[in-house]
Amino acid sequence: MSFSFLDRLHSFGDSEAIVFNGMRYSYARLTADVAEWREFLDREGVVRGEVVTLEGASSPMACAGLLALVERGTVVVPLTALPAPKRAEFHEIAEAEVVITIGADGSGRTAERTGRTAGHELYRRLREAGSPGLVLFSSGTTGRSKATVLDFTRVLARYGEPTRPKRTLAFLNLDHIGGINTLLHTLSQGGTLVTVPERSPRSVCRAIADHRVEVLPTTPTFLNMLLISRVSEEYDLSSLQLVTYGTEPMPLGTLQRIKQALPHARLKQTYGLSELGILPTRSKADDTLWVKLGGPGFEYRIRDGILWIRSEMAMLGYLNAPAPFDEEGFFNTQDAVETDGDYVRILGRSSEIINVAGEKVYPSEVENVLLEFPAIADATVSGRASHVTGMVVKAVVKVTDQAGAFDPAAFVREVRAHCRRRLEPYKVPAVIEISEADHHNDRFKKSRSLV
């Protein structure tokens, strides 16, 4: 099978493709690494249609390995370092036949056969079509992780001819649809992918300053961390042209403060799911959460306040769960939305709505108000059972600075008084807990199960 994507990368020659650990890798070197991977896969007997995990941090070797496995027509399962039980669970669900592990420093690789034979119906469909596949796991914070199966041919089809090469920071890993999209979009345009050793505010700001990064794709949680740390004030971030954010609702206050902190950068809300890919979006303005969704290959409907989407690159299905498509191919995102003409505002997952005596409370609305309080660094809202109203609002907050005399009881009273001024009575948190624990998972997305 001709792999035109690799032909395009080869045409970029000595242009800079990836920056990793401060070292610069050209497109010529990247495509040479793909050739070395072909020889490695030949030696290990990896053939078309096999299910292969690719395990390790994002690196030039991992990127080249992914491209080589796609070229060979395998089903690729990209994974990062995982606890042993979770790794074993993912191998079992994916029916992994070959496990390829890359060294922690991005060099060295090993391959091991598991003895399994992958016979899932979705894999049979890929093999019959002669298409490479991609398996992505959900974060699994509310239960067992779902395994999404995509046709990689459809994934690649959305990356058009080079028009605007950019220097982009690789924030999300290759086990996330956002990380895959960042890699493929950046390379398809002849741009440069800049990796970071850790996803801390300082490491990210240093990479932007040192390598003149132009695009930062990230999450609202990370942007809030960036504001709290104030390390952006220590670095020259003037190269940054665009900040994209997604994976979870953005607090309006955080968005407005980021605009003040990075006045030279355009802010753009993105929307995507592993099951559907990344949709084209257009924000109404930098300081608003209203966004237009859709474009070629995507369309949506809103039913009873819930967003349904049909996508040309939609998944084939889940390996371990039923797929929520309707008879017309629209997927139930479970995201509650509001509309204003052609614009949509994402309110959050319908499963997270808190029902207080028949009234609906969206956690993101209460979190927005809590984050207005100067001493609150982060806030996570959920429901707690009540024998009177069915549920009440519970808030777990992280305090910015507890130096000096800190009176928790007085703090809670002040926070609750602030909420009463800004919210209807049933939305005011009945329970407010103070915690220093992080509110996000390893994908820098708010996780209500962690607090």
N, C-alpha and C positions, 0 to 999 in steps of 0.2 A: 504494500500500500504506500503510495506516495504521501509523505507528510509535509504538506506545503508550509505549515507553521515553522518547521525547522529550516526550510529553504529560505523563508523570510529572515529568520535570525541570522543565517549564514551571510545574507546580503549586507548586514550591518557591519561586517568586518571587524575592524579594530576599535569601533565605538565602545564606550564603557557600558557594560551590561549590569554588573553587580558589584557592590562594595560590601565586603565581608571582613570583619575584624580589621578594618582600616585598609585592607588590600583591595586593589581594583582588578576586576576580571572583565576582559573584553568579550564581545560576542564571538570572536574567532576562538577564544579559549573555551567558552561555554559549549560551542558546537563540537569542539575537539573532545571535551569531557563527555558529551553525549556519545561520540564514537567509541570512547573507552568503555562506557556503560554497555554498549552493544556487545563488545567482546566479553565483558563480565557476564552478561545475561546468557550468552552462548555457552560459556564455560559451565554455568550453573544449570543449563538445560531449561531455562525459563521460556515458555512458548505462549503463543497467542491464546487468549481465553482464560489463562490461569489467574487466580486471585492472589495478589502479591501485596503484602504490607510494606510500606516504605517508612521507616521509623528513624526519627532524628530531628534536630532543630533545623530551621530554614537556613540553607547554606548553598553555595554554588553546586556542591556535589548533590544535594537533595534536589535542587531545581533540575539539574542535568539528568538525574535518575528518574524523576517524574516524567520528563519529556521522552526519555528512552523507553520507559515502560508503556507510555501512551502510543509511541510509534510502533512498538511491538504488538499492540493490540491486547494487552493484559487488562485486568480489572485492578486498578490501583487503590490501595487503602492507605492514605497518608496518616501517620500518627506521630505525636510528640512523645517525649518521655512520660510514662504513666506508672502509677503504682502497680505492682505485680498482679493483684486481683483484677483490677480494671483492664489491664493489658490482656490477661487471659480471657476475660469476658468479651472483649472486642474481637480477639482472634476467633473465638467460638462463634459469635454472631455472624462475622464476615465469612466464615468457613475458609479462613486463610490457608492457602496451600504452600506458599513460600513466604518466609519472613526475612526481609532485608533490613539490616540495622547499620546506620551510619554513626561513626564515632562522634562523641560529644563536641569535639573541636571541628567538626565538619569534614574530617578526613577519615579514610579507612572504611571498609564496608565488609559485611559478612552476609551470607545467605544460608538459610536453613529450611529444609523441607519439613513440614509438620506431619505428613502422613495422611492429611485430610484430602477428601475429594469434594470440591464445591459443586453441589448439584441443584442449587436453588433455581426456581423457575425464572427469576429475573436474569440470572447469569446465562441460562439457556437462551433467552431472547437476545442478549448481547452477542453471544457466540454465533447464533444463526445469522445475525445481521452483519457479522464481521466487524463489530464496533468495539473500541476500547471503552472501559467503564471506569467510574469513580464512585467510591463509597465514602461517605462522610457521616460521622457520628454527631448526634446532638450532645450538648453538654451534660444532659441527664441529671440536672439538679433537682428535678421533682420526681424521679423514678428511673427506671432502666433506660439507658440511652437508645434512641431510635437510629437505625442505620439506613440512610438514604442512598439509593442507587441511581446514578445518572449515566446517561450515554455521553461519553466524552466528546464524541463527534459533534453533538448538539452544543456542548459547552464551547468548543472552539469556534463554532460557526458565527458567534456574535462579535468576534474581534476582527474589525475591518482593516482596510489599508492604512498604512502609517500616515498620520496627519500632524499630530502634536506630541512629539517625544518630550517626556517630563522626567524629572528626578523625583522619585517617589519613595517614601519610607515604607518598609515592610513591617507593618505593625502586627497584623494578624498572621498566624502561622498557616502552613499549608493544609492543616487538618480542618480548616474553616473555609466556607465558601467565599468569605471576604478575602482571605489570604490567597486563595486560588485566583480570584478575580484580579487582585492587585498584581500578582506575578504575570499572568497571561496578558493583561491589558498593557502593563508597562513594557514588557518585552515585545509585544506585537507592534508597538509604536516606535521601537528603537530607543526607548528611554533607559533610565538607570534605576535599578532597585537598590536602595540603601538599607542594609540590615542593621539591627542594634543588638548588643550583647544581652541587654535586659530591657524590659519595657517599663522603665522608671521615668518620671518626668525629667530627671537630669540627663539620663542616657539619651533620651529622645531629643531633648533640646541641644545637646552637644552634637549629635549626628546631624541635625538640621543645620547648625551653624558651620560645622566642619566641612560638610559635603554639599552645602547650598541646596538643600532639599526644597522642592517646590510644592509637593503635594503630600499632605498628611492624612491618610485614612485611619480613623480611630473610633472610639466609643465615647458616649457622654460621660460615663464613669471616669475614663482616663482624663478627659478634659477638665472635669471637676477636680481631680487630683492635681492636675497641672496648675489650676488656679490656687488651690490651697497651698501648694509648695512654693509658689512665686518664683521658681527657678527660671522661668521664661524671662524674667527681668535681668538675668545675669548673662544672657547669650544674645547674639545678633541673629534674630529670626527673620530678617528682612527679605530673605529669599523665598519665604513661604507665600505662595500665591493662593492655595486652595486647601481648606480643611473640610474633609467630609466626615460625617458622623452617622452612625446607625446602630443596629442590633438591639436597641432598646429605646424607650421614649426619652427624649431630651428635656430636662427641666428648663423652662423658659428663662429663669434667672441665670442659670449656667450659660445658656446660649448668649444672653445679652452681655454677661461679664467677659466671655471669651471674645466677643466682638470688640469690646473695649481694650482687652489685652493684646489682641492681634488685629489692629484696625486696617492693616494693609492687605489682609488675607480675606478672600471670599469664603463664606461658610455655606455648605451644601448638605442637606439632609439626604441620606440614601435609604433605600429599602430593599431588602433581599432576604431570601430564605434558602437554605440548602436544597429544599424541595423544588424551588422555582428559579433560582439564579438571582442576579442583581438587576432590579428593574431600572430603566431610565427614570430619572426624577428631575424636577425643577422647583427649587424653593421659591416661595413668593417673595421673600426678602431674607437678608442675612439674620435679622432679629425676630423672625417669626417661625412658628412650627407648621405653618400651612405649606403643603407641597402638592405638586401635580405628579401623578403616577402614570406610568405606561409609556408606550412607544412601539416601534416595530417589534413584533414577536410577543407582545404582552397586551393583555386587556383585563379590566377588572369590573366587578359588580359589587354593590353593597346591599346586603340582605339583613334586615332587622338589626342594622347598625354594625354588622360584621363584614369585614373585607374578604371577598373571594377573588382569586386571580387565576387566569389561564395564561400559560407560558409555553412557548415553542420548545424551550429547553427544560421543561418540567421533568421531574424524576420519573423513573419507571415505576417506582414504588418503594416501600420499606421492606427490609429483610425480615423484620420482626414485629410488624404491626400492620393493620389495614390502612390503606391510603385514603384520605378524606377528599376524594374527587367526586364531583357530581357527574351526571350522565353526559354533560356537555364539556367535561374536562376542566371545570373550574375547581380550584383548590381552596378549602376553608382554612384561611390563615389563623383564625381564632382571634384576630386583632379587632378590637372595638374601635370605631372611627366616627368622627364628625365630618360633615361636609359644608363647604361654602362655595357654591358654584362648582367650578372645575377643581377646586382645591380640597385636599383631604388633611385631616389632623389625626395622627395615630394616638389613641388614648391608652393603649396597653392591652394585654391579653384578657379576653373575656373571662378566663378561669380565675383571674386575679381580682375581679370585681368583688367588692365587699358589700353584702346586703345587710343594711342596718334598718330593721323594722320596715322592710319593703322598699327602702330608698337605696339607690346605687351610689357607691363611692368608688371612684377610680384612684388607686394608690398614687399614681403620678401627680394628680392634682394636689393631694395633701403633701406629698414630698416637695413639690414646688414651693408651697407656702412655708414649710419647715426650713428649706434652704435659704429663705429670705432672712431668717434669724441669724444675726452676725456670728454667734458663737457655735453654730452648727456647721460642721464640715461635710457630713453626709447623713442621709436619712433614708430609711427603708420602712415602708408602710405595708401592713398586711392585716388580715382579719383575725379576731379572737372570738371564740364562741361565747355567747351570753345567753343565760336562761330567760332574760327579759326581752331583748331585741333580736335574738337569733345570733347576731354578731355585733361586735364593736370594733372601732378602729384602734389598732396598735401601731405605735411608732418606735423604732429603734434608731437612736441618733448617736452620731460620733461627734464629740466636741472638739473644736479647733484648738483651744488653749485652756488648760485647767491650772495655769500658774496662779499662785497666790491663794487667797481664800475662795474656795469653790464650794458653794452650798447646793448640793444636788436638788434638795427639795425646793429651794427658791428658784433654781434654774427651770425645773419642771413647771412650776406655777407661771413663770414668765413666758415659757414656750406655749403653754396652753392658752394664756391670755392673748398672745399674738395670733394664735390660730382662731380664737373666737372672733377676733376683729376681721378676719379674712375669709372665714368659712361658715357655712350653715352649721347649726349646732350638731347635727348627726354626723358631720364629717370631722369634727374636732376629736383628736385622739383621746380615748378614754384611758389608754395605757401608754405611758412614755417611759422607755427604758434607755439608759445611757450605757453604751458599750464602746470599747476601743477596738473591737474586732473589725477586720475589713468586711465590706459589704458586697464584694465582687468575687467572681470566680476567676480561674486562670485565663479566661478570654476577656477579662476586664468588662464584664457584663454584670449588672446588679443581680444578685441571687438571693431571693427571699428566704430560701431554705437555710442560708448560712447565719441568719440572725434571729 
